[in-house]
């Protein structure tokens, strides 16, 4: 499990952390969170530990109220009843915030993946101080709603589009927000008395899928988001890929589109330059000579068979399909989840996506399943909260081992 150190340490911040002495104990706790109810025998089979060692590891978690022991045996061998372990959902809480171009969306999430509350604030401007203030307002509102339960908060996760240095909490480059080298973690940490984790938004969504979505069953997967940008989170070899420089899965910036297409990143030919929501809208505007056409207008026109709109969605589908093929050829995931606000218009480019994918996926890689999922921005914010949980668990294990 990879999770960066929070910007502000738990020693200085409110937050109730479990007693985790090693990376193995963190692995066991995570397995109980994501796969519980689960028996000690099954945990031992997965980790290679003896039942006695598993019992010793989970005893502090049971004692401190993070893990429950089932009252009835799931099944049993002669003389050896098996009592499953499960997480106590409200033993830890986290706040998650998704930063969008026009608003911030925030949630309170339990360790059982339940969204307990949510709120949002509009963004009139993108400057970091305005965004930081909106994040802080949302967080304070959710903390106040928790009352005494706020003592169970493990941290605050904030997800942002772009190149994010999670270790330092710095947004190195976010074309969507127009940011470069913004120390967002430190800025938010001056307002909120919690450990702060800054994460790439798609990677945070992938972490949520790893814990509570398709990753609970699939050995590997990729999640590709279609909307304001084209993003990708990849889960292989037991973890979400971060990359040695903090950048991985940026399929939106593969040079698979026409060199004439200018991307918001400043380069030409990126998938995002023809497949993002704004790129599709702008293409339909150009086709009609109408600068006031909205994305909703573009979708309506495409459904009506308008040539310019249909061509714009076909162009987007072609680029996305090629990017998906490149992803499965390189990584070989079991399944690719297509998500994001853009999937509401998926019927308009599904044919081209699947055709291009089939044309370029090599050999058995073409057996990768493409699955559609509808995520709301609450789901994106929940991903940020999951990132905060992961960081808290890794920090607890690291602090105990130090």
Secondary structure as the mmCIF struct_conf table of DSSP 4:
data_model
#
loop_
_struct_conf.conf_type_id
_struct_conf.id
_struct_conf.beg_label_comp_id
_struct_conf.beg_label_asym_id
_struct_conf.beg_label_seq_id
_struct_conf.end_label_comp_id
_struct_conf.end_label_asym_id
_struct_conf.end_label_seq_id
HELX_LH_PP_P HELX_LH_PP_P1 UNK A 4 UNK A 6
BEND BEND1 UNK A 7 UNK A 8
TURN_TY1_P TURN_TY1_P1 UNK A 10 UNK A 12
BEND BEND2 UNK A 13 UNK A 13
BEND BEND3 UNK A 22 UNK A 22
HELX_RH_AL_P HELX_RH_AL_P1 UNK A 23 UNK A 35
BEND BEND4 UNK A 37 UNK A 37
STRN STRN1 UNK A 38 UNK A 38
HELX_RH_AL_P HELX_RH_AL_P2 UNK A 40 UNK A 47
HELX_RH_AL_P HELX_RH_AL_P3 UNK A 51 UNK A 63
TURN_TY1_P TURN_TY1_P2 UNK A 64 UNK A 65
BEND BEND5 UNK A 66 UNK A 66
STRN STRN2 UNK A 67 UNK A 69
BEND BEND6 UNK A 71 UNK A 72
BEND BEND7 UNK A 74 UNK A 74
STRN STRN3 UNK A 75 UNK A 77
TURN_TY1_P TURN_TY1_P3 UNK A 78 UNK A 79
STRN STRN4 UNK A 80 UNK A 82
STRN STRN5 UNK A 85 UNK A 87
HELX_RH_3T_P HELX_RH_3T_P1 UNK A 89 UNK A 91
BEND BEND8 UNK A 92 UNK A 92
STRN STRN6 UNK A 93 UNK A 99
BEND BEND9 UNK A 101 UNK A 102
STRN STRN7 UNK A 103 UNK A 110
TURN_TY1_P TURN_TY1_P4 UNK A 111 UNK A 112
BEND BEND10 UNK A 113 UNK A 113
STRN STRN8 UNK A 115 UNK A 122
BEND BEND11 UNK A 124 UNK A 124
HELX_RH_AL_P HELX_RH_AL_P4 UNK A 128 UNK A 146
HELX_RH_3T_P HELX_RH_3T_P2 UNK A 147 UNK A 152
STRN STRN9 UNK A 153 UNK A 160
BEND BEND12 UNK A 161 UNK A 162
STRN STRN10 UNK A 163 UNK A 165
TURN_TY1_P TURN_TY1_P5 UNK A 166 UNK A 169
STRN STRN11 UNK A 170 UNK A 174
TURN_TY1_P TURN_TY1_P6 UNK A 175 UNK A 178
STRN STRN12 UNK A 179 UNK A 182
HELX_RH_AL_P HELX_RH_AL_P5 UNK A 184 UNK A 189
TURN_TY1_P TURN_TY1_P7 UNK A 190 UNK A 191
BEND BEND13 UNK A 192 UNK A 194
STRN STRN13 UNK A 196 UNK A 200
HELX_RH_AL_P HELX_RH_AL_P6 UNK A 201 UNK A 212
BEND BEND14 UNK A 213 UNK A 213
HELX_RH_3T_P HELX_RH_3T_P3 UNK A 214 UNK A 216
TURN_TY1_P TURN_TY1_P8 UNK A 217 UNK A 217
BEND BEND15 UNK A 219 UNK A 220
STRN STRN14 UNK A 221 UNK A 226
BEND BEND16 UNK A 227 UNK A 229
STRN STRN15 UNK A 230 UNK A 236
TURN_TY1_P TURN_TY1_P9 UNK A 237 UNK A 238
STRN STRN16 UNK A 239 UNK A 240
TURN_TY1_P TURN_TY1_P10 UNK A 244 UNK A 245
BEND BEND17 UNK A 246 UNK A 246
HELX_RH_3T_P HELX_RH_3T_P4 UNK A 251 UNK A 253
BEND BEND18 UNK A 254 UNK A 255
BEND BEND19 UNK A 257 UNK A 257
TURN_TY1_P TURN_TY1_P11 UNK A 259 UNK A 260
HELX_LH_PP_P HELX_LH_PP_P2 UNK A 261 UNK A 261
STRN STRN17 UNK A 262 UNK A 262
HELX_LH_PP_P HELX_LH_PP_P3 UNK A 263 UNK A 263
TURN_TY1_P TURN_TY1_P12 UNK A 264 UNK A 265
BEND BEND20 UNK A 266 UNK A 266
STRN STRN18 UNK A 268 UNK A 268
BEND BEND21 UNK A 269 UNK A 269
TURN_TY1_P TURN_TY1_P13 UNK A 271 UNK A 271
HELX_RH_AL_P HELX_RH_AL_P7 UNK A 272 UNK A 275
BEND BEND22 UNK A 276 UNK A 276
HELX_RH_AL_P HELX_RH_AL_P8 UNK A 277 UNK A 288
TURN_TY1_P TURN_TY1_P14 UNK A 289 UNK A 289
TURN_TY1_P TURN_TY1_P15 UNK A 291 UNK A 292
HELX_RH_AL_P HELX_RH_AL_P9 UNK A 295 UNK A 303
TURN_TY1_P TURN_TY1_P16 UNK A 304 UNK A 305
HELX_RH_AL_P HELX_RH_AL_P10 UNK A 307 UNK A 331
BEND BEND23 UNK A 334 UNK A 334
STRN STRN19 UNK A 335 UNK A 339
BEND BEND24 UNK A 340 UNK A 340
HELX_RH_3T_P HELX_RH_3T_P5 UNK A 341 UNK A 348
TURN_TY1_P TURN_TY1_P17 UNK A 349 UNK A 349
HELX_RH_AL_P HELX_RH_AL_P11 UNK A 350 UNK A 360
BEND BEND25 UNK A 361 UNK A 361
HELX_RH_3T_P HELX_RH_3T_P6 UNK A 363 UNK A 367
STRN STRN20 UNK A 369 UNK A 372
HELX_RH_AL_P HELX_RH_AL_P12 UNK A 377 UNK A 401
#
